[in-house]
Amino acid sequence: MQYREFGDLDWQVSALGFGAMRLPEDDGEINEAEAIEMIRYAIDNGVNYVDTAWPYHGGESESLVAKALKDGYREEVKVATKMPSWELEKKEDLDKYLNQQLERLEVEKIDFYLLHALDQDHWQNYKDIGLDYVFNWIEKMKEEGKIDQIGFSFHDDYDLFEELVDSYDWDFCQIQYNYIDTEFQAGKKGLKYADENDIPVVVMEPLRGGSLAGDMPEEIEEIIAQSETKRSAADWALQWLWNQPEVAVVLSGMSTLEQVKENVESADNSGVGILSDQEEEIVAEVANKYEELVPVNCTGCGYCVPCPTGVRIPKTFAVYNESKIFNSQEAEEEYENLAEGQQASACVECGQCEEICPQNIEIIERLTEAHEYLTA
């Protein structure tokens, strides 16, 4: 495993961090045995940063992480989780959620604590409570040893990112960043701005919910074939990130042990400046081609579900993208096999999903588009 500097901490972070938001499931429930095996394999192979959050897996992710970190594993890693910003209504909620998370994780201290999913609305929740109060509360929690490092995760336009960076002496931040999303949300400009302000950056969605991994469209394969170095699709995306010195750690939300093994191997071979000029040009060309091919820029983060009427929103967009990019009959059949009420036709246009979508996707309109395409 390769390790990287994390600000001025006397500790180095593994290039790969374990994101516990896409753990394996059986009938909608986390497959505990498999998930624990995956997390422990990652730690046994050098991963020392495990990231979870209040809402992941219907609120079960933090408890699963606690189980995985028993038997001495807790001492091997730093744990990150996040304050559910959208739930905050009053000052007392800060203590309420942090204390519950300490219980869920079965820890006395959370190493890396984030204000989760900050956008204009969620940031306003903190403003309504009072930023002076929030920042004083953070300092108090640090003094009491309940949290160590404080940061925020970001899901909005760049201007708000600058406002957030300038508002407090943050220990770190977390942004969505990959070779497609260089100008989306914080983007590369935000990565640089954070670095200029000595704020380490944790990268999420490096593979855009898996869309930059796996089989590649023929048009993409033709571009990749120009490289003398042979890499998997996922490895191209990860190495592009690790190539940049401003990236502290890359989180991957892994769903199978095979994915963990592949990503650990990639991390073992990572480093700043590892890509040649030609390889960087190839990635840029691939990014441009993907922009042309992908109809819906959904990462599958799952913030939009559960839908009040049961529509499988991320699933619908996943099969739509796969069908359109790969001309996949299997994807269309997968959509046809969704249970009654789960297809996009069941949408009642309540708009709840659009209010919380970190990607700002016009979900209602795109669901209609996807349904028409997949059922044509």
VOTI-100474 format. One record per residue (C-alpha): z, x, y. Coordinates in pm, 1 decimal, padded with zeros to 6 digits. Layout:
<voros>
<voro z="Z" x="X" y="Y"/>
...
</voros>
This chain:
<voros>
<voro z="00000.0" x="00000.0" y="00000.0"/>
<voro z="-00080.4" x="00115.8" y="00351.1"/>
<voro z="00177.1" x="00062.3" y="00626.1"/>
<voro z="00138.6" x="00016.4" y="01000.0"/>
<voro z="00353.6" x="00048.6" y="01310.9"/>
<voro z="00525.1" x="-00267.0" y="01433.3"/>
<voro z="00597.0" x="-00208.9" y="01799.7"/>
<voro z="00894.0" x="00019.9" y="01852.7"/>
<voro z="01075.7" x="-00086.9" y="01536.0"/>
<voro z="01203.3" x="00190.0" y="01313.1"/>
<voro z="01021.3" x="00017.5" y="01029.0"/>
<voro z="00661.4" x="-00001.9" y="00916.7"/>
<voro z="00499.8" x="-00324.0" y="00800.7"/>
<voro z="00267.5" x="-00349.1" y="00502.0"/>
<voro z="-00095.9" x="-00398.4" y="00601.4"/>
<voro z="-00092.7" x="-00721.8" y="00400.2"/>
<voro z="00162.4" x="-00994.6" y="00457.5"/>
<voro z="00221.6" x="-01286.1" y="00219.7"/>
<voro z="00159.4" x="-01624.9" y="00379.2"/>
<voro z="00342.8" x="-01897.5" y="00186.1"/>
<voro z="00135.9" x="-02193.1" y="00305.0"/>
<voro z="-00126.4" x="-02220.5" y="00029.6"/>
<voro z="00082.9" x="-02170.9" y="-00282.8"/>
<voro z="-00046.0" x="-02302.9" y="-00618.4"/>
<voro z="00029.0" x="-02669.6" y="-00681.5"/>
<voro z="00046.0" x="-02913.6" y="-00972.3"/>
<voro z="00007.7" x="-03279.6" y="-00877.3"/>
<voro z="00092.7" x="-03203.1" y="-00516.6"/>
<voro z="00406.2" x="-03002.9" y="-00597.2"/>
<voro z="00442.0" x="-02624.5" y="-00578.2"/>
<voro z="00399.7" x="-02458.2" y="-00916.0"/>
<voro z="00724.6" x="-02264.1" y="-00878.9"/>
<voro z="00681.9" x="-02024.8" y="-01167.7"/>
<voro z="00333.9" x="-01919.6" y="-01060.8"/>
<voro z="00422.7" x="-01901.8" y="-00691.5"/>
<voro z="00729.5" x="-01686.4" y="-00757.7"/>
<voro z="00526.0" x="-01457.2" y="-00983.0"/>
<voro z="00268.9" x="-01415.2" y="-00704.0"/>
<voro z="00522.9" x="-01336.4" y="-00433.5"/>
<voro z="00711.0" x="-01091.4" y="-00653.6"/>
<voro z="00389.1" x="-00920.2" y="-00764.4"/>
<voro z="00299.5" x="-00870.5" y="-00398.9"/>
<voro z="00642.4" x="-00724.6" y="-00321.4"/>
<voro z="00635.3" x="-00503.3" y="-00632.1"/>
<voro z="00307.7" x="-00365.3" y="-00499.0"/>
<voro z="00430.2" x="-00286.5" y="-00151.0"/>
<voro z="00410.5" x="-00606.8" y="00053.6"/>
<voro z="00718.8" x="-00622.0" y="00275.6"/>
<voro z="00646.5" x="-00919.9" y="00505.0"/>
<voro z="00669.3" x="-01279.2" y="00378.7"/>
<voro z="00579.0" x="-01562.5" y="00615.0"/>
<voro z="00667.1" x="-01929.4" y="00580.2"/>
<voro z="00737.0" x="-02226.4" y="00809.4"/>
<voro z="00922.1" x="-02556.2" y="00833.2"/>
<voro z="00625.8" x="-02786.7" y="00744.3"/>
<voro z="00445.9" x="-02582.7" y="00477.6"/>
<voro z="00406.0" x="-02766.2" y="00146.9"/>
<voro z="00577.2" x="-03074.0" y="00281.8"/>
<voro z="00884.8" x="-02874.2" y="00376.5"/>
<voro z="00924.1" x="-02703.2" y="00037.2"/>
<voro z="00781.6" x="-02360.2" y="00117.8"/>
<voro z="01097.9" x="-02213.5" y="00269.4"/>
<voro z="01305.7" x="-02314.4" y="-00033.6"/>
<voro z="01044.7" x="-02167.1" y="-00268.4"/>
<voro z="01050.2" x="-01839.7" y="-00076.8"/>
<voro z="01430.1" x="-01834.5" y="-00115.0"/>
<voro z="01392.0" x="-01861.5" y="-00492.4"/>
<voro z="01126.0" x="-01590.7" y="-00501.8"/>
<voro z="01349.5" x="-01351.7" y="-00307.1"/>
<voro z="01643.4" x="-01371.5" y="-00544.9"/>
<voro z="01719.5" x="-01092.5" y="-00795.6"/>
<voro z="01710.0" x="-00821.4" y="-00529.8"/>
<voro z="01375.9" x="-00907.2" y="-00372.6"/>
<voro z="01531.3" x="-01018.2" y="-00042.8"/>
<voro z="01633.3" x="-00660.8" y="00028.6"/>
<voro z="01273.4" x="-00543.9" y="-00011.4"/>
<voro z="01114.9" x="-00760.4" y="00259.5"/>
<voro z="01131.7" x="-00902.7" y="00608.5"/>
<voro z="01118.9" x="-01282.3" y="00620.2"/>
<voro z="00937.7" x="-01478.8" y="00890.2"/>
<voro z="00963.6" x="-01850.1" y="00958.5"/>
<voro z="00906.3" x="-02077.4" y="01256.8"/>
<voro z="01077.8" x="-02332.3" y="01479.0"/>
<voro z="00890.4" x="-02668.0" y="01443.9"/>
<voro z="00796.9" x="-02698.5" y="01812.3"/>
<voro z="00653.7" x="-03050.0" y="01778.1"/>
<voro z="00990.7" x="-03186.5" y="01658.6"/>
<voro z="01191.1" x="-03074.5" y="01960.5"/>
<voro z="01330.2" x="-03343.0" y="02189.2"/>
<voro z="01664.1" x="-03205.6" y="02311.0"/>
<voro z="01857.2" x="-02880.2" y="02338.2"/>
<voro z="02058.9" x="-02948.7" y="02025.3"/>
<voro z="01739.6" x="-02950.7" y="01816.1"/>
<voro z="01709.4" x="-02572.7" y="01849.2"/>
<voro z="02032.9" x="-02518.0" y="01657.3"/>
<voro z="01962.1" x="-02807.0" y="01423.7"/>
<voro z="01634.3" x="-02670.2" y="01289.4"/>
<voro z="01732.5" x="-02303.0" y="01285.2"/>
<voro z="02049.8" x="-02376.6" y="01088.8"/>
<voro z="01858.0" x="-02589.4" y="00839.0"/>
<voro z="01605.0" x="-02309.2" y="00793.6"/>
<voro z="01880.1" x="-02055.7" y="00733.3"/>
<voro z="02008.9" x="-02288.2" y="00460.8"/>
<voro z="01666.2" x="-02345.5" y="00309.4"/>
<voro z="01594.5" x="-01973.7" y="00299.4"/>
<voro z="01948.5" x="-01895.5" y="00181.4"/>
<voro z="01980.8" x="-01614.7" y="00433.3"/>
<voro z="02225.1" x="-01528.7" y="00708.8"/>
<voro z="01950.5" x="-01389.4" y="00931.6"/>
<voro z="01579.4" x="-01455.9" y="00978.2"/>
<voro z="01406.9" x="-01126.2" y="01045.5"/>
<voro z="01106.1" x="-01260.0" y="01235.5"/>
<voro z="01139.6" x="-01598.6" y="01403.1"/>
<voro z="00853.0" x="-01771.4" y="01581.3"/>
<voro z="00811.7" x="-02068.4" y="01811.2"/>
<voro z="00552.4" x="-02242.2" y="01597.1"/>
<voro z="00198.7" x="-02353.9" y="01687.8"/>
<voro z="00224.3" x="-02321.9" y="02063.1"/>
<voro z="-00032.7" x="-02517.5" y="02260.3"/>
<voro z="00002.7" x="-02699.7" y="02593.3"/>
<voro z="00186.9" x="-02995.6" y="02439.1"/>
<voro z="00425.3" x="-02795.5" y="02223.2"/>
<voro z="00494.4" x="-02546.4" y="02501.8"/>
<voro z="00577.9" x="-02844.7" y="02720.9"/>
<voro z="00850.0" x="-02940.1" y="02472.1"/>
<voro z="01022.4" x="-02609.4" y="02546.8"/>
<voro z="00966.4" x="-02656.2" y="02919.7"/>
<voro z="01123.9" x="-03001.3" y="02897.9"/>
<voro z="01430.4" x="-02852.3" y="02730.7"/>
<voro z="01428.4" x="-02578.5" y="02993.7"/>
<voro z="01276.8" x="-02234.5" y="02943.3"/>
<voro z="01583.0" x="-02059.6" y="03084.1"/>
<voro z="01794.1" x="-02245.2" y="02829.7"/>
<voro z="01550.5" x="-02165.0" y="02545.1"/>
<voro z="01536.6" x="-01794.8" y="02628.5"/>
<voro z="01915.4" x="-01775.0" y="02668.2"/>
<voro z="01947.7" x="-01951.0" y="02333.3"/>
<voro z="01719.8" x="-01689.7" y="02175.8"/>
<voro z="01935.1" x="-01409.9" y="02312.0"/>
<voro z="02246.4" x="-01584.0" y="02183.3"/>
<voro z="02096.4" x="-01622.3" y="01834.2"/>
<voro z="02011.7" x="-01253.2" y="01834.7"/>
<voro z="02365.1" x="-01163.3" y="01937.3"/>
<voro z="02506.0" x="-01385.3" y="01661.9"/>
<voro z="02277.6" x="-01215.5" y="01408.3"/>
<voro z="02090.4" x="-01531.0" y="01311.1"/>
<voro z="01752.1" x="-01392.8" y="01413.2"/>
<voro z="01626.4" x="-01041.3" y="01471.7"/>
<voro z="01276.1" x="-01040.5" y="01622.1"/>
<voro z="01142.4" x="-01333.2" y="01827.4"/>
<voro z="00777.6" x="-01429.3" y="01865.7"/>
<voro z="00538.4" x="-01721.7" y="01882.2"/>
<voro z="00231.9" x="-01841.6" y="01695.6"/>
<voro z="-00057.6" x="-01958.6" y="01907.8"/>
<voro z="-00314.5" x="-02240.8" y="01890.9"/>
<voro z="-00475.9" x="-02303.0" y="02228.9"/>
<voro z="-00702.6" x="-02155.7" y="02495.3"/>
<voro z="-00674.7" x="-01800.2" y="02625.5"/>
<voro z="-00528.1" x="-01891.4" y="02965.5"/>
<voro z="-00217.3" x="-02036.6" y="02800.3"/>
<voro z="-00190.1" x="-01725.3" y="02584.8"/>
<voro z="-00157.3" x="-01509.2" y="02897.2"/>
<voro z="00102.7" x="-01748.6" y="03036.5"/>
<voro z="00306.4" x="-01723.0" y="02717.7"/>
<voro z="00284.9" x="-01344.7" y="02699.1"/>
<voro z="00397.2" x="-01316.3" y="03060.6"/>
<voro z="00681.8" x="-01568.5" y="03025.3"/>
<voro z="00922.2" x="-01359.7" y="02815.6"/>
<voro z="00984.2" x="-01021.3" y="02659.8"/>
<voro z="00850.7" x="-01116.4" y="02316.0"/>
<voro z="00898.4" x="-00890.0" y="02014.9"/>
<voro z="00570.4" x="-00999.5" y="01855.7"/>
<voro z="00315.3" x="-01281.1" y="01842.4"/>
<voro z="00083.9" x="-01438.7" y="01586.5"/>
<voro z="-00277.1" x="-01540.3" y="01646.4"/>
<voro z="-00572.2" x="-01672.3" y="01450.3"/>
<voro z="-00825.1" x="-01392.2" y="01435.6"/>
<voro z="-01115.9" x="-01300.2" y="01211.2"/>
<voro z="-01470.5" x="-01177.4" y="01256.4"/>
<voro z="-01591.0" x="-01527.6" y="01341.3"/>
<voro z="-01303.0" x="-01624.8" y="01570.7"/>
<voro z="-01332.0" x="-01335.9" y="01815.5"/>
<voro z="-01363.9" x="-01567.2" y="02118.0"/>
<voro z="-01167.2" x="-01863.7" y="01980.2"/>
<voro z="-00818.2" x="-01936.2" y="02113.3"/>
<voro z="-00653.5" x="-01598.9" y="02191.7"/>
<voro z="-00936.5" x="-01408.4" y="02026.2"/>
<voro z="-01007.8" x="-01039.6" y="02071.9"/>
<voro z="-00919.8" x="-01065.8" y="02441.4"/>
<voro z="-00574.9" x="-01195.4" y="02347.0"/>
<voro z="-00531.1" x="-00922.4" y="02086.2"/>
<voro z="-00598.6" x="-00662.3" y="02353.8"/>
<voro z="-00375.8" x="-00834.3" y="02610.9"/>
<voro z="-00082.8" x="-00846.8" y="02369.9"/>
<voro z="-00132.7" x="-00480.4" y="02285.3"/>
<voro z="-00142.0" x="-00387.8" y="02654.8"/>
<voro z="00195.0" x="-00560.6" y="02687.3"/>
<voro z="00337.5" x="-00375.2" y="02385.7"/>
<voro z="00353.9" x="-00690.5" y="02173.7"/>
<voro z="00267.2" x="-00636.3" y="01805.6"/>
<voro z="00015.9" x="-00889.1" y="01671.6"/>
<voro z="00041.6" x="-01067.5" y="01338.0"/>
<voro z="-00296.4" x="-01204.5" y="01232.7"/>
<voro z="-00330.6" x="-01539.6" y="01054.3"/>
<voro z="-00639.1" x="-01708.3" y="00906.7"/>
<voro z="-00814.7" x="-01376.4" y="00833.7"/>
<voro z="-01045.2" x="-01553.5" y="00587.1"/>
<voro z="-01064.0" x="-01886.2" y="00777.9"/>
<voro z="-00890.7" x="-02077.0" y="00501.9"/>
<voro z="-01098.6" x="-01901.4" y="00234.2"/>
<voro z="-01439.0" x="-01975.0" y="00386.6"/>
<voro z="-01498.6" x="-01601.4" y="00438.9"/>
<voro z="-01413.3" x="-01524.5" y="00076.1"/>
<voro z="-01581.1" x="-01601.0" y="-00253.7"/>
<voro z="-01953.8" x="-01648.2" y="-00303.0"/>
<voro z="-02167.9" x="-01587.7" y="00002.1"/>
<voro z="-02479.7" x="-01779.7" y="00107.8"/>
<voro z="-02806.9" x="-01605.9" y="00032.2"/>
<voro z="-02864.6" x="-01536.0" y="00402.1"/>
<voro z="-02529.5" x="-01357.4" y="00422.8"/>
<voro z="-02587.0" x="-01160.1" y="00103.2"/>
<voro z="-02913.7" x="-01029.2" y="00245.5"/>
<voro z="-02727.1" x="-00892.4" y="00547.0"/>
<voro z="-02446.1" x="-00742.8" y="00337.2"/>
<voro z="-02700.2" x="-00574.7" y="00111.1"/>
<voro z="-02789.3" x="-00343.3" y="00400.3"/>
<voro z="-02457.5" x="-00162.0" y="00350.3"/>
<voro z="-02429.8" x="00133.3" y="00116.8"/>
<voro z="-02062.4" x="00043.5" y="00063.8"/>
<voro z="-02014.6" x="-00247.3" y="-00175.6"/>
<voro z="-01730.7" x="-00486.9" y="-00092.4"/>
<voro z="-01632.2" x="-00840.4" y="-00181.1"/>
<voro z="-01664.0" x="-01104.4" y="00089.4"/>
<voro z="-01286.2" x="-01112.2" y="00135.5"/>
<voro z="-01266.8" x="-00733.6" y="00155.0"/>
<voro z="-01526.2" x="-00723.2" y="00432.8"/>
<voro z="-01318.5" x="-00969.1" y="00638.5"/>
<voro z="-00987.1" x="-00793.4" y="00575.2"/>
<voro z="-01116.3" x="-00440.3" y="00636.0"/>
<voro z="-01271.9" x="-00555.1" y="00964.4"/>
<voro z="-00922.9" x="-00656.2" y="01078.5"/>
<voro z="-00739.1" x="-00350.6" y="00949.9"/>
<voro z="-01003.4" x="-00134.7" y="01117.6"/>
<voro z="-00847.3" x="-00230.3" y="01452.8"/>
<voro z="-00533.4" x="-00044.5" y="01567.6"/>
<voro z="-00400.5" x="-00346.2" y="01762.0"/>
<voro z="-00352.8" x="-00545.7" y="01438.2"/>
<voro z="-00000.8" x="-00497.1" y="01299.0"/>
<voro z="-00016.8" x="-00706.4" y="00982.1"/>
<voro z="-00266.7" x="-00947.4" y="00828.3"/>
<voro z="-00126.1" x="-01261.8" y="00665.8"/>
<voro z="-00310.5" x="-01409.8" y="00371.7"/>
<voro z="-00223.8" x="-01752.9" y="00234.7"/>
<voro z="-00293.4" x="-01680.5" y="-00130.8"/>
<voro z="-00320.3" x="-01948.1" y="-00399.7"/>
<voro z="-00364.6" x="-01749.3" y="-00721.3"/>
<voro z="-00232.5" x="-01427.1" y="-00869.2"/>
<voro z="-00590.7" x="-01299.5" y="-00882.9"/>
<voro z="-00618.6" x="-01340.1" y="-00505.3"/>
<voro z="-00293.1" x="-01149.0" y="-00459.7"/>
<voro z="-00419.3" x="-00864.1" y="-00675.5"/>
<voro z="-00751.9" x="-00848.6" y="-00491.8"/>
<voro z="-00588.1" x="-00851.5" y="-00149.6"/>
<voro z="-00330.1" x="-00590.4" y="-00248.3"/>
<voro z="-00612.3" x="-00365.3" y="-00364.2"/>
<voro z="-00792.3" x="-00417.5" y="-00033.6"/>
<voro z="-00473.7" x="-00334.8" y="00156.2"/>
<voro z="-00433.0" x="-00017.8" y="-00050.0"/>
<voro z="-00771.9" x="00097.1" y="00078.0"/>
<voro z="-00725.5" x="-00010.4" y="00439.6"/>
<voro z="-00695.4" x="00189.1" y="00756.4"/>
<voro z="-00781.6" x="00210.1" y="01124.4"/>
<voro z="-01136.3" x="00332.9" y="01176.6"/>
<voro z="-01228.4" x="00295.1" y="00811.0"/>
<voro z="-01552.9" x="00105.6" y="00882.6"/>
<voro z="-01862.0" x="00296.9" y="00987.2"/>
<voro z="-02065.3" x="00193.4" y="01292.0"/>
<voro z="-02325.9" x="00048.0" y="01057.8"/>
<voro z="-02064.4" x="-00155.9" y="00873.5"/>
<voro z="-01926.3" x="-00294.9" y="01199.8"/>
<voro z="-02279.3" x="-00396.3" y="01299.6"/>
<voro z="-02324.5" x="-00567.9" y="00963.7"/>
<voro z="-02005.3" x="-00769.1" y="01010.4"/>
<voro z="-02120.3" x="-00876.5" y="01356.8"/>
<voro z="-02454.3" x="-00989.7" y="01213.1"/>
<voro z="-02275.9" x="-01179.8" y="00934.8"/>
<voro z="-02054.4" x="-01351.3" y="01192.5"/>
<voro z="-02355.7" x="-01468.4" y="01389.8"/>
<voro z="-02519.7" x="-01606.0" y="01076.1"/>
<voro z="-02205.1" x="-01792.9" y="00967.9"/>
<voro z="-02182.6" x="-01953.3" y="01311.0"/>
<voro z="-02529.3" x="-02092.0" y="01249.5"/>
<voro z="-02446.6" x="-02218.6" y="00900.2"/>
<voro z="-02095.7" x="-02371.4" y="00917.5"/>
<voro z="-02101.5" x="-02736.7" y="01033.5"/>
<voro z="-01722.3" x="-02778.4" y="01082.3"/>
<voro z="-01494.2" x="-02490.6" y="01182.6"/>
<voro z="-01202.2" x="-02614.2" y="00972.3"/>
<voro z="-00967.2" x="-02349.7" y="00830.7"/>
<voro z="-00792.8" x="-02587.8" y="00589.2"/>
<voro z="-00455.0" x="-02526.3" y="00754.5"/>
<voro z="-00340.6" x="-02879.2" y="00665.9"/>
<voro z="-00177.3" x="-02967.5" y="00997.9"/>
<voro z="-00380.0" x="-03292.6" y="01003.9"/>
<voro z="-00235.4" x="-03425.3" y="00678.4"/>
<voro z="-00093.5" x="-03643.2" y="00547.4"/>
<voro z="-00332.4" x="-03889.5" y="00710.6"/>
<voro z="-00167.8" x="-04233.2" y="00763.6"/>
<voro z="-00446.1" x="-04397.9" y="00563.1"/>
<voro z="-00476.3" x="-04124.1" y="00300.9"/>
<voro z="-00801.0" x="-03954.5" y="00403.7"/>
<voro z="-00828.8" x="-03603.7" y="00254.2"/>
<voro z="-00938.1" x="-03444.6" y="00581.9"/>
<voro z="-00939.3" x="-03069.4" y="00498.3"/>
<voro z="-01085.9" x="-03147.2" y="00155.7"/>
<voro z="-01365.8" x="-03349.7" y="00312.4"/>
<voro z="-01457.0" x="-03071.1" y="00553.1"/>
<voro z="-01431.6" x="-02807.3" y="00278.9"/>
<voro z="-01678.0" x="-02986.0" y="00051.9"/>
<voro z="-01901.1" x="-03069.8" y="00349.6"/>
<voro z="-01917.9" x="-02704.1" y="00453.7"/>
<voro z="-01975.2" x="-02590.0" y="00096.5"/>
<voro z="-02243.8" x="-02849.4" y="00036.9"/>
<voro z="-02430.4" x="-02769.9" y="00356.5"/>
<voro z="-02403.6" x="-02390.9" y="00335.4"/>
<voro z="-02465.9" x="-02352.6" y="-00038.2"/>
<voro z="-02664.0" x="-02674.3" y="-00100.2"/>
<voro z="-02395.6" x="-02747.1" y="-00359.5"/>
<voro z="-02437.2" x="-03052.7" y="-00578.6"/>
<voro z="-02091.8" x="-02981.9" y="-00722.4"/>
<voro z="-01937.7" x="-03022.8" y="-00376.4"/>
<voro z="-02102.3" x="-03361.1" y="-00332.0"/>
<voro z="-01976.7" x="-03470.6" y="-00672.6"/>
<voro z="-01627.7" x="-03348.8" y="-00582.7"/>
<voro z="-01635.2" x="-03572.5" y="-00277.2"/>
<voro z="-01762.5" x="-03868.6" y="-00476.6"/>
<voro z="-01470.6" x="-03823.7" y="-00718.3"/>
<voro z="-01203.3" x="-03855.3" y="-00449.6"/>
<voro z="-00973.8" x="-04150.6" y="-00510.7"/>
<voro z="-01022.1" x="-04477.3" y="-00327.3"/>
<voro z="-00901.2" x="-04444.6" y="00029.7"/>
<voro z="-00930.2" x="-04064.8" y="00034.1"/>
<voro z="-01291.8" x="-04046.4" y="00151.5"/>
<voro z="-01373.0" x="-04031.2" y="00522.3"/>
<voro z="-01485.2" x="-04394.5" y="00520.6"/>
<voro z="-01116.6" x="-04493.9" y="00509.2"/>
<voro z="-01055.8" x="-04342.2" y="00856.0"/>
<voro z="-00926.6" x="-04600.5" y="01106.0"/>
<voro z="-00973.5" x="-04364.4" y="01402.7"/>
<voro z="-00603.7" x="-04356.4" y="01495.1"/>
<voro z="-00647.6" x="-04007.5" y="01639.7"/>
<voro z="-00320.6" x="-03869.2" y="01503.0"/>
<voro z="-00504.8" x="-03580.9" y="01334.0"/>
<voro z="-00691.6" x="-03478.2" y="01646.9"/>
<voro z="-00367.5" x="-03453.2" y="01846.3"/>
<voro z="-00228.3" x="-03184.8" y="01614.1"/>
<voro z="-00543.5" x="-02998.6" y="01500.0"/>
<voro z="-00502.0" x="-02629.2" y="01596.3"/>
<voro z="-00880.9" x="-02586.5" y="01593.7"/>
<voro z="-00935.5" x="-02876.2" y="01837.8"/>
<voro z="-01191.8" x="-03027.9" y="01602.7"/>
<voro z="-01326.6" x="-03373.0" y="01691.3"/>
<voro z="-01210.9" x="-03487.5" y="01351.6"/>
<voro z="-01303.2" x="-03856.2" y="01372.6"/>
<voro z="-01663.0" x="-03782.9" y="01467.6"/>
<voro z="-01699.8" x="-03503.3" y="01214.9"/>
<voro z="-01554.5" x="-03716.4" y="00933.0"/>
<voro z="-01825.7" x="-03975.0" y="00996.1"/>
<voro z="-02087.3" x="-03701.0" y="00996.9"/>
<voro z="-01952.5" x="-03549.1" y="00675.9"/>
<voro z="-01934.5" x="-03884.5" y="00495.0"/>
<voro z="-02291.1" x="-03972.5" y="00586.2"/>
<voro z="-02415.1" x="-03632.9" y="00465.0"/>
<voro z="-02215.5" x="-03630.2" y="00141.3"/>
<voro z="-02308.5" x="-03984.3" y="00040.8"/>
<voro z="-02675.8" x="-03977.1" y="00143.8"/>
</voros>
